[in-house]
Amino acid sequence: MRKIFIFFAGLFVLGFLAPACRQSRGKSEDITTAKVDNARFFQTMKPYLRNGYDVKMVPAGVSMLPAIHHNTDIVVLRAVDRQEKGDIVLAEIEKDHYVMHRIVKIDGETLTLKGDNNKTTEMTQRKDVVAKVVLVVGDGAKEPLSEERSVVDTMALYQRMPGIRLDTVRQAAIMVDTLKHLVDMQHVLTFNETAKDLWEQVKDKSEFTLDDLTDVIVSLYDVDRQTAKDDCGQLLLAWLQSGLVRKVTRP
């Protein structure tokens, strides 16, 4: 039996390893790598923005230095009715070509954009602005994981984070915080069939353990218990690190 890891690789996407068990009864799975390009990433984002959600993401590229740093800062995007000179906006300047640059000139409905670190400008229309950057978090945006989220306690109880739902878009699982009205596209997960089976089993449970996950896999797949437990432990760790679940603490 072999281990299967499925992950996203994309310019703007931070992937998480999603361990899966190997061989369902009578059926084996192949190793798969899914790639998310920028156009699909932003197309996925648009409906959330239109419905009033803020979207959190990690931008790539050096065109907005020093205001936004490549792959370390976090930006929060919000759809707005009007844009002003000086705003940093995400705009589709031509089909499937997006930039996150600053407005340097406004002439009616025509906007001139420029990356702070660029010499050239781009022209776009107000209607093609997807969102405005309302927050940039840098210098420690990617904080080190707490001890609680860096290791799986095999004896502990875990629970889903309140208010968090997962929206599946093709192979991607996008975290939506319904309490904060925030979509986290900084962490785009992948759920293969095994991971989906596990999530369906625990999503309505108030609490669960690593052994509970292992029991599900052993019942569904032709795999020995230790292998199942090892894989479930890695998947649970990915859920912890992404903020999908948390360790139960008692007063």
N, C-alpha and C positions, 0 to 999 in steps of 0.2 A: 504493500500500500504506500502511496505517496501523498505528500501534503500538497494542497492546492492553495495558493494565495492569489487573490484577485485584487487589483488596485487600479486607481485612476492615475494617469500621468498627463498633466496638462500645464500650460504656461501659467495659468492663474489658479490651478487647483492643487491643494495640498491633500494627497491621498493618504488613507489609512489602510494598513494591512487588515484584510478580512479573512481569517482562516476558515477553511471549509473542510468538512470531512469528505473522504475520498470516494467512496464507492457506495452508492445507494444499492439496495438489494436488487441485483441484476442490471445495474447501470453504472458506468463510470463517467467521471467528468474530466474534461481536458483543462489544462492551464490556460487562462484567458487574461489578456491585458486589454483594457479599454482605454482609448485616448479621447480626451475632450478638447476640442479646439476652441479658440476664443469666440468664434461666431456662435457656436452652440451654447457656450457658457453664458454669453450675454442674452441670447434669445430665451434661455431658461429663466434668467433673472427678471426679464421685463414684466411678466404677468404679476409677480409679487409687488413690484414697484407700482404698477397700475392700481393694485388693490390696497395701496396704502401702507405696505410694509417697508421698513428700512432694510437695506441689505448690507451685510458686513462681508468684506473680502480682502484679500492680500493682492495688491497690484504688482505687476512686473514691469521692468523697464526703467531706464534712467532719465527719461525725457522731462520728468517733473522734479528733478533734484534742484535745490535741496529741500523743497517742500514735502516731497513724497519719496521715500527710499525704496529701492527695488527689493521685493520679496522679504522685507522685514517689517515695514509699517502696515498698519491695518487702516482701511478707510471704510466709512459708513456712507452709503448712498441713499438719497431720498428723491422721489419725484416731486418737482415743484412746478407751479404754473408759469412763473416768469423767471428769467435769469438776468443777472446784473453783471456789469463789467467787473472783472476781478474774480468772479466765481470760477471754481474748478468744476468742470462738468464732464460727464461721460456722454459722448455723442457718436452717432453712426454717420460718419462723414461720407461714406459711400456704402453700397450694399455689403454687409458683413465685415466692414472695416470700422473698428471702434477705436477711439482715442479718449484718454482722460487728461484733458488739457485745460488751460485757463482762458477765459474770455478776455481778449485784449481790446476788442472793438465791437460795437453794436451799431448796425445800420438798418433800422426797421426790423425786419424778420431775419436778416442775415447777420450771422455771428462770425467773427474772426477769432480763431483759437490759436494758442501757441503754448508749447511745452516750455516751462521756465528754463530748461536746459537746452532748448532747441534754437536754431537760428531761423528756421522756416516757420510759416504759419499755414493754417488750413481754414477753409471757408465751409460753413455749414448753415443750416436753417434752424430756427427755434424748434420747429416741429420734430427735428431729428435729434434733439437733446433727450437722452434717456433719463438722466438723473443728475443731481448736483451732489458734490462731495460736501457733507455737512460736518464731518469729523475725521481728523487724521490722528491716529495714535501711533507714536513711535517711541524709540528708546525704551525697550522693555515690553513692547506690545506682545511679543512672544515670551511670556514669562515661563520660567521652568516649572515643570509639573510638581504639584505638591506630592508629598510622600504617599498620601492616600490614593492618588491617581496614577502612581508610577508602578504599583505592584498589586497583584491580585491576592487577596486574603482568602485562602481556600475555606476558612471556617466562617466567613462573614456573610451577612445578609446584604443584598443589593436591591435597589428599586429604581424605576424610571424617574428621570428628572421631571418635576411637575411642569405642565404647560408645554412640554416638548412633543411635537409630532414629527413624523418622517413622511415626506412626500417623495414618491418614487417617480423619477423621470428617466425612462429607459433603464439603464443599469444603475443610475445614480440614486442615492438616498440623501435628500436635502433636509437639514434640520430647520424646523420652523418653531420659534419661541412665540407661542400665542399669547403669553402674558406680557412680554415686552414688545410684541408686534415687530419682531426682528427675524430676518432670515439669515442664517449663518452659512454663507458660501465660502467662508474661509476653510471650513471643514466639510468637504463633499465626500461622503462615504460610498462604498459599494457593498451591495448585499447580493451574494450569489444565492442559489436556492437553499443551501444549507443554512446560511445566516438568516435568510428570510424565515425558514422553519423555526429557528430559535427565537427570533424576534416576535413572531406570532404567538409563540407559546408563553412568552413572558410579558408581553405588552399590557395585558389586563391583570397581571398579578400585582398585588400590593408589595410583595417581597419575594425574592428568589435567591438561591445559592448557586455556586459553581456546580455542585452535584446535581441540582435540578436541570441545568443545561446539559450536563453529561448524560443524564437519564434520557432526555429527549433524543439526543444523537444516537445513543446505543439502541433505542427502540426503533429508529427510522433507518439506520444505516448499518451495513455490514462492516463493523469496525470494533476493535477491542476497546475496553473501557479506558485504559490508560492513554491510548492515542486520542480517544474522544475527549478525555479530560484535558489533555495538553492543548488541543486545538481550541476547546471551549474557553480555556484560560486565556489564550492569546486574543480570542475574539472579545471576551469580557474586558480585557485590558484596553483594547481599541475603543470599546464603548465608553469606558471610564475616561480615557484620555480625550475623547471628543466631547464629553459632557452629556452623553445620552443617558447614562445611569450614574448613580452615586451609591456609596457605601452607607448603609443604615447606621446611624449613631443613636444610642440610647441615652436619655438623661440620667 
